């Protein structure tokens, strides 16, 4: 049965495969293995901000025993400010939306403000009992400082996120 560990390893490996090609036009490259350098001149196997923030999410859930958006925000800020969860403590790239959201402690609401990284960061929810109230609009409304964590997919509640995550992981698993 797939586990959270399986999902995180898959996410991190996929992310590291893509780092050298970030921002390149589809069809303009061919990824045939784990290579280094490319867009960010990073060594082979380097993951991006998306995996770093996913690891921070996992660490928060493990430490708190539940979804705690204030704790997650603190860990995300430790990543962006101090290099926590980054390979060798080096933060080499992140988007302007991420920087603005973490600085303000609240998310952006534009149509293009929640990209694929937000999907990666919620992967751990597929393995929790998080409720819509904890991660949906009401829950995030109760934690206004943390809305920038991108926990809520547009139109999807926690139950839907868990179901989609279990399908992507090939089954699902109980708890962390």
N, C-alpha and C positions, 0 to 999 in steps of 0.2 A: 504494500500500500504506500503511495507517495506520502512524503513527509514535508514539513516546512523546510528541513535541511535540503531535501531534493530540489524544492522550488527555489531556494536561495542560491544553491550551487548553479542551477540552470540559468537563473537570472544573471548572476555574476559572470559566468562564462560567456553568455550571449552578449552582455554589456562589454566585456573585455574584447570580444571579437569585433565589435562595432566601433570601439574608440578610435582606431586609426582612420576610419572612414567617415567620422562625424562631419556633417554639413556638406558632404559630397552628394552630387546629383545621382539619383537612382540610375543604375545601368552604366555609371561611369567608372566602376571598380568591380573587382571580383575578389571576394573573401574566400581564400582556400585553406586557411589555417590561422593559428594564433601568431600574429606578427606585431612588430612594434613600430613606433615612430608615427608616420602619417600626420593627420591633422594637428595633433597636440604634441608630437615628438616625445611620446611616452614609450617606455619599454614594453615588450610583449607581455600580455597578461594584466595590464593596468585597467582597472575598472573606472567608471566615471562617477560623477556626483549622484547619479541615480542609484547605483549599488551602495554607495556610502550612506545615503539617506535611508535606504531600505534596511541596512544593518543597524542604523540608529533606531529605526522603528522597532526592529526585533529586540534590540537591547532594552528599549523602553518597556515593551510589553513583558519581557522576561523579568526585569527589575521590579516593575509595578504590579505585575500579575493581572493587568487589565490594560485597556486603552486609556492612556492619560495624555491628553493632547498638550497640556502644559509641559509635562516631562519631555514629550517628543520635541516640542519647540526648543527646549533647552538643549537637547542632544543635537538637533539640527544646527543650532547656533554654534555649538562646540565644534561641529564639523566645519562649518564655513569660516569660523573665526580662528580655530586652533588646529585644524587638520585631523580631528578625531574621526575615525572610521575611513580615512583616506589612506591609500597605500603610501607608506613611508611618511605619513603626516603632511603630504603635499596636496593641496587643493589646486588643481590646474585648470578647471573650467566649471562654470555654472552659468545659468541664464540670468538675464536681468530680472525676469519675473521672480525667480527664486530669491535673488538677493533682496529685491524690494519687499517680498512677503516676509522673509525672515527678519529684516530690519524693522519692519512695521509691526510684526507679530500678527498680521492679518493678511488674508489672501487677496488676490486680485480677481476681478470678476469678468474680465474680457473673454471673448470667445476663444482666443488662442492662448489663454493663460494656464491651462491645464493640459500639458502634453503627455507624451508617452511615459515620462518619468513619474508622473503622478500615478499612472497605472502600476508601475513597478513598486512604488512605495506602499501601495495598499495590498500587495501580494500577501503579506503576513495575515491580513484579515481573513483570508480563506481558511485559516487554521485556528481561529479564535471564536469565541461566542459573542463577539461584539454585536451590539444591537444598533438599530437605526438611530435611536436616541443618543448613543455614544458617539457615532461618527457621522450622522446625517445632519440636516440643517438645524434641527432643534438642539442636538448635542453640541454642535460647533457654535451655535448661537449662545449656548451657556458658557462656552469657553472662547469668548470673542478674541482673546489674545492669540489664539491658535488657528484661526480660520485659514491661514496660509499654508497649512500642512497638506492641503489638497486631498483630504480623506474622502470627500464626497465626490463620486463621479457624477457628472451631470445626469440626473434622471435615475440613478441607481442608489438604492439604499444598501446598508451593510449586508443584509440577507442576500441580495442579488450579487454583491461583490464576492461573498463567500462562495456562492454557487458557481459563478463564472470561474473563480480561482480553482475550485475543485475540479471543474471540467477541464481546465487547462492543464492541471497537474495530473490528470488521468484518474481521478477517483476522489481523493480527499482524505483528510486525516483528522483525528480528534485532538484538539488542543495543540499547544506548542510543545 
